[in-house]
Amino acid sequence: MEGTDIHLVDTNVNHDHSFFGNGCVTTWDTTDPYYGGSLVACSSRIVNTVDDEPQSTGSFYSFQAASSGSGAETTTDNTNSPDTFCPLGWQLPYDGTGGDYYDKSKSWRFLFNKYGYSMQGGSTPMRSYPFSNILSGWYQFTVGAFQEMTKMGYWHSETVQGSGGVYDFRLDNIWRQRSHSKTAMTNIRCSLILATLKSNHNPKLAEADYDIKVLVVCKNSWQYSS
């Protein structure tokens, strides 16, 4: 609801939090302590894609919530949490800068590179059909404020960056792989664990094409992503 106090500071990565409600159109600035973020909910949680399709920002999860309570205990860089909050048979995408899975099927890097989009590239393809990601904003628990709706979007992976961080997929005017604190609340998107599963209607469907359909189906059915 508009005007609801959403201010809560929590820097403990062992705590799980989620948020479902209106975000705020803000712009990041250097002003302490909230960096331009809002301490109250605003009037809407709808953001348009590049194709002018209105989408809900959905729910936001801290990494401990997104990993079903397993992320805080996973502390080795470039390793994956053993569980995620995705439906049975689904998972958060892999990410990171090394290890066994960061560039393999079901990773952000593999999926977008398969479509010819390199890291640090323009974000328009990522915000257009069939990806249809939106700049949903995020909740920064280190200051207790909702940040940058319509300006920025983050999505958890299941790959940790040491004891306090998690690798992510980030959108603003470009798309990139970055990392953020495990306490930050972002959207999540899920993909099928069975990477070799093919369509019954088109056995020759490319793996990347199937991955795209998986992400979109999960988004529409479960509202786990923006």
Disulfide bonds with the S-S distance in Angstrom:
Cys24-Cys42 2.00
Cys86-Cys190 2.27
